[in-house]
């Protein structure tokens, strides 16, 4: 198993309870399995399944991924996101550190500490949370947003897998936020990505939220047909 330690002085009780509730109630093959939790003094210990392949970030720092592997990771993440969104949950912190791999080829979303629960009364959020380079433009601009912030972040992960780092990662946080809010992602054609991947990422990284693909829609994209098993990773 893996144990995640959360200091209640750093993260409020309500946020920790929300993370536990989501992981306990929303079980899915593409979400890391929650087993149990303990309170020890001011620390919460979350006991989770152990993913023996490490994080996607670890893989990206070691090697450049093939188009087939990128397609597989995107497909598996979208399956997890489609499930979460259907259950009125926005992850809000999709990045390579929070995508875990198993040596059996499994891909799972992890770390629900920043997730948001939607309801009929509150179908949008406006808090600026997440890691800067992966934030959607509407988050940076403090506009009300919905689940498609996660598909934007997955598009950034796609660039990260192909190029080794997310856009604007060498900029200061303030400069990165300005560029994301004004321009969104860089021109994908200038990144010289394979055409199928470029088209797929274009659907994820639409500045206009109405034109951006939902997780359910993106699962139908032809690019995902290029998926190949991850065992060779």
Secondary structure, DSSP 8 states (H G I E B T S, - for coil): -EEEEEETTTS-HHHHHHHHHHHHH---TTB--EEEEEEETTEEEEEE---TT-BHHHHHHH----HHHHHHHHHHHHHHHHHHHHTTEE----SGGGEEE-TTS-EEE---TT-EE--SS---B----S-GGG--HHHHTT--B-THHHHHHHHHHHHHHHHSS-TTTTS-HHHHHHHHHHH-S--GGGGT--HHHHHHHHHHT-SSTTTS--HHHHTT-GGGGG---STT-
